[in-house]
Amino acid sequence: MKAYLIEKPNKGMLTDVSVPAPADDEILVEVKAAGICGTDVHIFKGEYYGGYPRIPGHEFSGVVAAVGKNVTKFKVGQHIAADPNIFCEKCDQCKANIQNFCEDMHAVGVTRHGAFAQYLTVPERCVFDITGMNFTEAALVEPLACVVYGQEKAGVPLGASVLIMGAGPIGLMHLQLAKMNGVAEVVVVDIFEHKLVLATKLGADKVYLADEFEKSDQRNKYELVIDCTGVPKVVESSIKYVKDSGTMLFFGVCPDNSTIIINPYEIFKRELRLIGSFALKKTYGKALKLAKSGKINLTALVDKKLTLDDLPEYFNNLSSVNHGFKTVVYPNGII
């Protein structure tokens, strides 16, 4: 089968590899759609904990091509998507219901080969039926599940004012989910005008270019501020917008060696809550229901469609492709 393989940091290639055989409890998936995520970029750049060579891709949907002998819930030909996180459910972390810190966690496209290939294998327990959905939107359920988990952790008060820094795909998912959760106002900030145009179409009450927002003096205004940029300077400057007794959700992934300056007295005096959100935990099914309901528009976030043949050029020119929205790969042909 054809696959995009990252041999080592900053070196990826299109190659032919054997179709994987599913284990007894696994499903062989013919991959129909796979989203490109920041994690895939980190793997390409060598900024991750797994080993090489690696076929990336953890946001995916497809068709059941074969099943292991112990698989009972899915049949060949069924349309599916999957939570890429494979928890052991045996370690102390899993027993404490913090599976996203599983001591023996594996993940499709991260610690085992992923969706930038024509086929992959995944345990049956991670798989979900996607009847009624198209493959493109189903491939985006995984990042939506991360967003659901983040907002569950942060808590979204009814009638709250919410500020979202960053109008990429993740920021726009946060926007739509916050509106569903009964907030009074969602304000979105970005450096690109075209992203703010889409934010408005998807329900933002107000949008600002970053420079304009900085000048607008909105300190101490928002019950919830969500950073979706992963830019340390943005994170540092956003804390001042949190209302007294409000919450700052650190959602964007900053570099692991980055630092910011926080005044601890301000945290104390204003009773601020600083919340992190890592990956997802048992929220994939909820996100899938939201996507199936049509209340979260995922397809509007896709602005580029690629085949496997396009991936070497894509990853070799990352600096020129990061101003858009969501890129989706179609390993068996664009649909």
N, C-alpha and C positions, 0 to 999 in steps of 0.2 A: 504494500500500500504506500501511497505518497504521504509524506509528513514533513513538517518544518521542525528541524532538530537543532537545538542550541548545543554545540559541541563544548564550548567553553565561553567565558565572558566575552561579549562583543563579537562572537563568531557563530552565526547561524546559517543553516543551509537547507535547501530542499533536497530530500533524499527518499530512497525507497527502503522500507523496513517491513518485516513480517507482520501480518495481521495477528494481533494478540489473541491467545486462546483464553476464554473465560474460565476461571476457577469454578468449583462446584456451586458456590454461592454468588457468582457474578453474572453480569449481563454484558454481552458484546454489543456495542452501540455503533451504528453507522451514523457518523456525525453529520448533521445537516446545517447547523449554525453554531458559531462560537464567538463570543465577544472578546475583544482585546481589552485588557485591564492593566492598570498601573503595575500590578504584580508581575505580569508578563514582561513588562519593560525592566523591572528590577532584576528578574531572572536573566534577561539578556545582558544587562550591565554587570552582573555578578554580585548584585546587592541582595543576596538571599542566602538562606541557611541550607538549602538542599544541595544535591550533588549534580554533576554533569556526566554524560550528556543528558539533556532533558527535552522532551517534547512538551511545551507549555500549553496553556489553555484550560481554564477551569470554569468558564461560564459557557454552558453548551446545552444543546438539545439534539434529538435525533430519533432514529428508529431502531427498535430491537432487532438485531441481526441474528443472534443466537443466545441461548441461555445455558447456564450450568445445570447439572442434574438435580441440584437441590432448590432451584428457583421455582417458585409456585405462583407468584402474583402477576407475572408478566409473560407475554407471548410474543413470538416472532411477528414483526410487522407493527407492533404497538408504538405509538408516538410517545416519547418520554423526554424528561429532563432530569437533572440530578443535583443534589447537594454534593459538592465535591469533597466536603470534609468527612473524613472517615475516623470516627472516634472509637477508642477501644472499649469504652463503657465498663472498664474493670479497675482503672487506676483511682487513686484517692480524689483526683480532680473531677473525674467523671462521676464518681459516687457522690460528690458534693454538688453536682449539677452545675459545674462550670466546665463543660465539655470543651469549650474553645481553648482551654488550657490543658487539654489531655496530654498526659506524659508520653503517650505513644501515638500521637495523632499523625495521620497521613492525609494527603490531599491530592486529588486528581490534578495534574498539570503543575504540581509543585514538588511533591516527593515521589510521585509516580507519573508515568507518561499521560499527557492530556489530550486536549481536543483539537489542537492544530495538526490533525491527522485525519485520515478517512475513517478510521475506526479507533475505539478505545474500549477498555473494560472498566466496570465499576460495580461495587457490591450492590446486590438487590436492595438492601436496606436503605440505600441512599437515593433510590430511584422513585420518581413520581410520574403519574400519568398526566399528559397534557392535552387530552381530548378537548377540542374546541378552540385551541390556540394555534397560531402559526409558529413556525420554528424560530423566527427572528425574535419575537417577543418572549418566547419561552427561554431563549438563551440569556435573557436579561433578568430572569427571576432571581438568580444568585446575588447580583449586586443589590437588588431590591430587598432581598432577605437581610442583607447587612444593614441597610437603611432602617428596616423595621426593627431590628435588634437595637440599633443605636438610639432610636426614638423611645423604645421601651425602657432602655436604661436611663435615659435623660428625664423621661417624664415630660409630657406636653400638656400644660394646664389648659383647661377650657377657657376660651376668651383671651388667651395670651397673645402678646406680640412676639413674633419670631424673626430673627435676623439670620440669613444664610449667606455666608461668605463663599463665593464661588458658584458659577452657574454652568458647570459641566454636567455630565449625565447624573452623577451622584447628587449634586446640589439640586438638580431639577426633580429627582426622585424625592428628596427630602421636602422640597416645596410642595409637591402634590400630596405626600403623606400627611404633612402638617395641616394642610387645608382640610383633609379628610378627618383629622383628629379634633376639629372644632376650634381652631385658633381664630382670633379676631383679625389678625393681620400677619402677612408674611412679606418681608422686605428682602430683596435679593441684590447682592453687590457682585460685580465682576469688572474685569478690565476690558472686556470685549463687548461692543455694542450688539453684535448679532446674537450673542448668548442671552443678553437681556431681552431682546425681542422675543425669543422663544419662551423665556421665563414669564413674560407678560401673557403670552398666549396660553400658557399652562396654569395661569391663575395667580401670579404674583400681584400683590396689591400695589407695591411700589418697587421700582428698580433704580439703581444708581450705578454709574461708573465709579470706580474706586476713588478716583481723585475728588469727584463731586461729593461722595459720601463722607470722606475725611473732613471736608470743609463744612459739613452740614450740622456739626455739633449735636450728635445724638447720644451722648454719654448717658449711662444709667437709665436706659429706656426699655430694653428688651428682656422679657422673662426668660427667653431661651435664645442663645447665640450658638449657631452650628458652623464650625469651620470645615469647609470641604476643599480647601486649597492645599493643605499640607505644606504651606509656606511659613516657616517660623516667624518671619516679620509680621505676616498677616495675623497669625495666632496671637502674638504678643500684643499687637495693637487692638485686637478685637475684644479683649477682656474688659476694656473700659466701657463698652456698650452694654454690658450685662447689667440689668436692673438689680437694685439691692435685693438680696435673698434669691437671686436668679441663678441660672445654670449656663455654663459654657460646655458644649459638647465638642471634644477633640475627635473629629471624624476623619479628616484628611490625614494622610500618612506623611509626616515629616521625616527627613533623614534621621537615621538612628543615632547619629552623633551630633545632632543639632541641639542648641540651647536657646532659651528665651529668658528674659528678665521679668519676674513677677514680684510685686510688692506684697509680702506676706501679711502686712498690716491691713492692706486693702481687702484681702480675702477674709481676714478675721472680722474687721469692722463692718464689712458689707454682707457678711454671711454668704459668700459666693460658693457655689458648688462647681467644681471642675471635674468633668466626667470623661473617661476614655471609653472607646468602643472598639473592640478587636474582633474582626471577622463576624461570625454569626453563631448563634446557638439555638438550634431547634426552631428557627423562624422561617425555614424554607417553605414549609407547608402553608403558613399564613400568607407569605408573599405570593405564592402561587395562586391562592384564592383571590387575593387582591387583583392580580394581573388578569385572571379569568373573568373577574367581575367587570372589567373595562373601566374601573374608576381610576386606575393609574395608567397613564398613556406612556407606554414604553417604546412603541415603534416611532414616535415623534423624535426620540432621542438619537436615532440612527441616521447618520449623514454620510456614511461611507461603507461600501460593500466590496470585499476582496475575495480572491481565491487563494489557495495555498501558494500558487505561483507568484503572487504579489508580495508574500511575506518577507523574503530576503531584502528587497528594496525598501519595504516599509520599515523594518527594524534598523536598517543601515542608515536611514534618514529620519531618525526620530525627532530631531530638532525642527523639522519642517512640517510635522504632522500633528502637533499638540495643540492647535488652536481650534479644532473642531469639536464635535460631540462624540458620538459612539461609533466605533468601527467594528463591523461584524464580518467574520470570515466564514466562507461556505466551502468546506473541504471537499465536498462532492459536487460542486457546481452551484453558482448563484441561483437562488430561487426567489 
